Amino acid sequence: MNTAPATVDEYIDRFPPAVQAVLRTVRATVKQAAPQAEERISYRMPALFQNGAVVYFGAFKHHLGLFPPVDDPALRAEAARYAGPKGNLQFPYDLPMPLELIAAIVRARVASNAAKAAAKPRKSGRPPAASRAGTAGSAPK
């Protein structure tokens, strides 16, 4: 098991059935909360990306880890009981998975990533296509 998994399914299949069930449930939850996000393996665990990293989740001996830390103060307070090192979250397997909280965290990360992406200056120096409409080189009217 030293080689990195190539797919999320391969990652999940490496664990005992009870942990696989948790991983599949969390996977479905995060995908539903971020339906346009790209799923991939990153840092040797499942991750979702949309305008940057949305969430990583991984199986550990006694808990499911969720990364990165929560930025939203209200969600951080709600998730405080699950806080692990560096603000990452640890959801013990012997407690019910707080799927609504996980979904809310994912939705907040998607919104945060979108806001950061919208605030970034465009590298090309060209205005967005909508602002170029009607300029030289555009289609005849």
C-alpha positions as CSV (number, residue, x, y, z in Angstrom):
1,M,0.0,0.0,0.0
2,N,3.0,2.3,-0.4
3,T,2.0,3.3,-3.9
4,A,-0.4,6.3,-4.3
5,P,-3.9,5.3,-5.5
6,A,-4.7,6.4,-9.0
7,T,-8.4,7.0,-8.5
8,V,-10.8,7.7,-5.6
9,D,-12.3,4.3,-6.0
10,E,-8.9,2.7,-5.7
11,Y,-8.3,4.8,-2.5
12,I,-11.6,3.7,-1.0
13,D,-11.1,0.0,-1.9
14,R,-7.9,-0.1,0.2
15,F,-9.8,0.1,3.5
16,P,-12.0,-2.3,5.6
17,P,-15.7,-2.4,4.6
18,A,-16.9,-0.3,7.5
19,V,-14.4,2.5,6.6
20,Q,-15.3,2.1,2.9
21,A,-18.9,2.8,3.7
22,V,-18.0,6.0,5.6
23,L,-15.8,7.1,2.7
24,R,-18.5,6.5,0.1
25,T,-21.1,8.4,2.1
26,V,-18.7,11.4,2.6
27,R,-17.7,11.2,-1.0
28,A,-21.4,11.4,-2.1
29,T,-22.0,14.3,0.3
30,V,-19.1,16.4,-0.9
31,K,-19.9,15.7,-4.5
32,Q,-23.5,16.7,-4.0
33,A,-22.4,19.9,-2.2
34,A,-19.9,20.8,-5.0
35,P,-21.4,19.2,-8.1
36,Q,-19.2,21.1,-10.6
37,A,-15.9,20.3,-8.7
38,E,-13.3,18.1,-10.2
39,E,-12.6,14.9,-8.1
40,R,-9.0,13.7,-8.0
41,I,-6.3,12.2,-5.8
42,S,-4.1,14.8,-4.3
43,Y,-1.7,14.3,-1.4
44,R,-2.5,10.6,-1.7
45,M,-6.2,11.2,-0.7
46,P,-9.5,12.1,-2.4
47,A,-9.9,15.8,-3.1
48,L,-12.3,18.2,-4.9
49,F,-11.1,21.2,-6.9
50,Q,-13.1,24.2,-8.1
51,N,-11.2,27.4,-8.5
52,G,-8.6,25.8,-6.3
53,A,-8.8,23.1,-3.6
54,V,-12.2,22.8,-2.1
55,V,-11.7,19.8,0.3
56,Y,-9.6,16.8,0.9
57,F,-10.8,13.8,2.9
58,G,-8.9,10.8,4.1
59,A,-9.3,7.7,6.2
60,F,-7.2,7.3,9.4
61,K,-7.2,4.6,12.0
62,H,-9.9,6.1,14.3
63,H,-11.3,9.0,12.3
64,L,-12.0,10.5,8.9
65,G,-10.0,13.7,8.3
66,L,-11.3,16.7,6.4
67,F,-8.9,19.3,5.2
68,P,-8.2,22.3,4.8
69,P,-9.2,24.3,7.9
70,V,-12.6,26.0,7.9
71,D,-12.5,29.8,7.2
72,D,-16.1,30.7,8.0
73,P,-16.3,31.8,11.7
74,A,-19.9,30.4,12.2
75,L,-18.9,27.0,10.6
76,R,-15.7,27.0,12.6
77,A,-17.6,27.3,15.8
78,E,-20.1,24.6,14.8
79,A,-17.2,22.3,13.9
80,A,-15.1,23.1,16.9
81,R,-15.7,19.8,18.6
82,Y,-14.1,18.0,15.7
83,A,-11.0,20.3,15.5
84,G,-7.7,18.6,15.1
85,P,-4.2,19.8,14.6
86,K,-3.9,23.0,12.6
87,G,-7.7,23.4,12.4
88,N,-8.3,20.4,10.3
89,L,-11.3,18.3,11.2
90,Q,-11.4,14.8,12.6
91,F,-14.7,12.9,12.6
92,P,-14.5,9.8,14.8
93,Y,-15.8,6.6,13.2
94,D,-17.7,5.7,16.4
95,L,-19.9,8.8,16.1
96,P,-22.4,9.6,13.4
97,M,-20.9,11.5,10.5
98,P,-22.1,15.1,10.6
99,L,-23.0,15.1,6.9
100,E,-24.9,18.3,6.9
101,L,-22.0,20.1,8.5
102,I,-19.6,18.6,6.0
103,A,-21.8,19.7,3.1
104,A,-22.1,23.2,4.6
105,I,-18.3,23.4,4.9
106,V,-17.9,22.3,1.2
107,R,-20.4,24.8,0.0
108,A,-18.7,27.6,2.0
109,R,-15.3,26.6,0.5
110,V,-16.8,26.6,-3.0
111,A,-18.2,30.1,-2.4
112,S,-14.9,31.3,-0.9
113,N,-12.9,30.0,-3.8
114,A,-15.3,31.6,-6.3
115,A,-14.9,35.0,-4.6
116,K,-11.1,34.7,-4.6
117,A,-11.1,33.8,-8.2
118,A,-13.4,36.7,-9.1
119,A,-11.2,39.1,-7.2
120,K,-8.0,38.0,-9.0
121,P,-6.8,40.3,-11.8
122,R,-6.8,38.7,-15.2
123,K,-3.3,37.8,-16.4
124,S,-3.8,38.5,-20.1
125,G,-4.6,42.2,-19.5
126,R,-7.5,41.8,-22.0
127,P,-11.0,42.6,-20.7
128,P,-13.5,39.7,-20.5
129,A,-15.1,38.7,-23.8
130,A,-18.4,40.5,-22.9
131,S,-16.6,43.9,-22.6
132,R,-15.0,43.4,-26.0
133,A,-18.3,43.0,-27.8
134,G,-18.7,45.5,-30.6
135,T,-15.0,46.2,-30.8
136,A,-12.8,45.9,-33.9
137,G,-12.6,42.4,-35.1
138,S,-16.0,41.4,-33.8
139,A,-18.6,39.8,-36.0
140,P,-20.5,42.0,-38.4
141,K,-24.0,43.2,-37.2
